[in-house]
Amino acid sequence: MHTNSSKDPLHGITLEALLNALVARYGWAELAQRININCFKSDPSIKSSLKFLRRTPWARKEVEELYIDSLSEPEEKADIPADNPWANWKGK
């Protein structure tokens, strides 16, 4: 049986999954700094961002490019032990 494997890193990734991954990694404030669009700055939500990105090809392209770039960047890990109650805290 022959299986097709795509070299496209976005293959099989929905826009919603992509956006959720970026928000989890960077947060809304960092996304707004990296990509200057109002849906990331003013009362951001997944729903409103998806609506905007689906209608705005240039913005969607920038978000997709950031996602692809983020795949090659190692995630920064804090020097907090995993059993520490603050280990998963994402406050500023």
Stockholm file with secondary structure:
# STOCKHOLM 1.0

chainA/1-92         MHTNSSKDPLHGITLEALLNALVARYGWAELAQRININCFKSDPSIKSSLKFLRRTPWARKEVEELYIDSLSEPEEKADIPADNPWANWKGK
#=GR chainA/1-92 SS CCCCCCCCTTTTCCHHHHHHHHHHHHHHHHHHHHSCCHHHHSSCCHHHHHHHHHHCHHHHHHHHHHHHHHHHSCCCCCSSCTTSTTTTCCCC
#=GC SS_cons        CCCCCCCCTTTTCCHHHHHHHHHHHHHHHHHHHHSCCHHHHSSCCHHHHHHHHHHCHHHHHHHHHHHHHHHHSCCCCCSSCTTSTTTTCCCC
//
